[in-house]
Amino acid sequence: MATRPLNEPTRPSAIPAFGAPPAESIHAIADRLIDSDGILFVCGKDVVTCGAVDDVAALAREVGAAVVSEPWAGIVAFPTP
């Protein structure tokens, strides 16, 4: 069985395949997050390997979300509201 390095994504990102989502979709998601309570972000290891931890943490702080991650990535200290 072949193994991958820890920093190699497990699957290709959807963004190159399908392009970025339309701006109206991003705005709709942002509006829902702002109007929601008890938000939980469940992040896979790709957040870490793609270098998006700071971005996810900033978004979580902005909307008051808690963040959980896969056990191996549990060493990343996401803030809690």
N, C-alpha and C positions, 0 to 999 in steps of 0.2 A: 504494500500500500504506500503510495507516494504521500509525502507530507509537504505542506506549504509553509513558508516562513510566516511568522506571526503578523508581519506587517503587510502581507498580501491579502487583498479583499477576497472573500469567499465567492463572490459573484460580481459580474460587471455592474456598474452603476446604471440606473435607468436614465439618467440625464443625457449621456451621450447618445443613447439609443432613441430616445423619444423627444429630446430637447427639453428646455425648461418649461415648467407649467405656465399657462397664460397668466398675465398680471391679475386679471379679475379673480382667478382661482386663489392666488396668493392673498389678495385682499379679503376674500370671503373667509379663508382659513384664519387670517389675522383677526378679523372681526369676531369670529366664534371664540377664539382663544381669549380675547379681551373680555368678552361677555360671560366667560365660563368660570366656574368655581371647581376646586378639587382636581386640577389638571395633573396628569401623570405622563411624563415622557418615558417610554421604554426604549432604550437605545442599545443597539447591537454593537459589536466590536468595530464595525466599519466607521462609526463615529470617531473612535480613537485612531484607527489606522489612517483615516482621511484627514486627520488634524482638525476635526470640527468640535472638539470638546469645549473650547472657549466660546464658540458661537452658540452651542446648545446651552451652556451654562448661562450665557447672557440672556438668551431668549427665556430660559426658565425663570431667571430673576425678574425679567420684565413682566411676565404674565403670572408670576407666583406659582409656578409648577414645581412639583417634586420630580426627581429624575432617578431612574434605576437603570442598571446595566447588567450585562452578562457577568457571571461570577468571575471569570478571569480578568475582566476589566474593572473589577470592583475596587482596585487600587486607585482609581481616578476619583478624586474627592469632589463630587458635585455638591453644590450648596443646596440646602433645603430652606424653604420659606419660613 
